[in-house]
Amino acid sequence: MIVVDTNILVYFHVEGDRTQEAWQVFQKDSEWYAPYLWRSEFRNTMFHYLRSNLLSLADVVEFAEAAEKLMMGNELHLLPGDILPLAVSSSCSSYDCEFVALAKELRVPLVTADKKVLREFPETAVSPQQFVTS
């Protein structure tokens, strides 16, 4: 069991430079968790791809539905008291701290490519490469 951030979910579903590393993470551990926030972030990223003419509407709907199917039942709600102290004590957004808080609560690693999160929370966050080779 691991927590993955939205970027890992995007890399996993949308073919690109980092898709293979996301698949390697999945092969090592396919039990992925995330806070409910991931859905809105994922949809926003899909909308950016659509607006930039990088993907079609059919593609972004397909990817969003596939991601929601993958994460069904593995989305958890967090309390503000779990998130906001992490944001206050770091330079990360409260959005990023939702993923950190969930990983801390579940006592599992947060797999992320976010350099700021990796720097601010080294006891919790690991890069995909670190996770795969550990």
N, C-alpha and C positions, 0 to 999 in steps of 0.2 A: 504494500500500500504506500502510495506517495501522493503529495499534492503537486499539481501542475498549474502553472499560470496560463493565462489566455494565449500568450505567444506560443507556448508549446502546443496548445490545441490547434492554433492556426497553422503552425508548421506541419503538424500531423495531417491535417485535412487538405491544405492547399499546397500543391506541388511547387517546390522552390528549393533554394540553396540549403535550407535547413531541414527539409523533410526527412532525409535519411537519418539524421541524428534523433529526431522525434520518434521515428519508428524504432530505432535502437533502444530508446528509453522504454517504449511500449513493450518491446520484446523482453526486456529485463524485468519489467513490472507493469502489468496491464491493469492493475487496480488503481485507477486515477480518481482523485478527489479534488474538488474546488469549491469555493464559496459561490453562492448563486450569482454573484456579480459577474462571473465569467461570461454568462449568457449575453449581457448587455455589451460588454467589451468585445466579445466575438462578433456580435451583430454589427457593431460600429465599425470594426475592422473590415467586415465583409462589405458594408456600405461604402467604405473608402475605396476598396478594390473596384466596386461597381461604378462609383462616381468617376474613378480614374480610368475607366474602360479597360481594366486589367482582367475583369471577370464579367460574365453575363449575369443577368438576374437569375436565370435558371441555375447557374453554377453556385451563386452565393446562397440561394435557398437550399440547394442540395447539400452544400457543405455545412450550413447551419443545422439542418435537420440531422445529418450524420453525427455531428458533434453532440447535439442534444441526446441522441440515441446512445452514444458512447457513455455520456456522463449521467444518464438517467439513474437515479437512486444514489448517486455519489456526490450530491450537492448538499452543502450544509449551511445553515444560518449561524451567524456569529453575533455576539452582543457588542455594542459600542465599547464597553469596558475592556473587551479583549483586543480591540483594534486601535483605538485612539491613543492609548499610552505608547504603543509601538511607533505610531506616526509622530508623536510629540518628541520621542527620544531619538528620532532618525531624520534624515532628509528625504525620506520616501513619502509618497502620497498615501492617503488613507486607503485608496484602492489597492495599492501594492501590499499594504499592511494587512488587508483581509486575507490574502494568501499566506502570508507569514503567520498570522494568528491561527489560521486553520492548521497549518503544519505543526505549530507548537502544541495546539490542543490535541491533535492526533498523535503527537510524538513521532512524526515521520518527516523525511526531508521534503523540502519544497524544491522542485526542479524548475529552474528558470534560466533564461538567457539574459535577464535584466541585470546589467552591470552594477547599477546602484543597489539593488536588492542583495546581490551577491556580496558586495562590499559592506553594506550596513548590517547584514544578518548572516555572517559566515557560519554560525553555529547551527543554522536552520536551512539556509539556501545553498544549493549546489547547482553547478552548470550541468547541462545534459552530458557533456564529455566526462565530467567528474563522476556523475552518477553511473554512466555506462561502464567506466573502467574501475569502479570501486568494488 
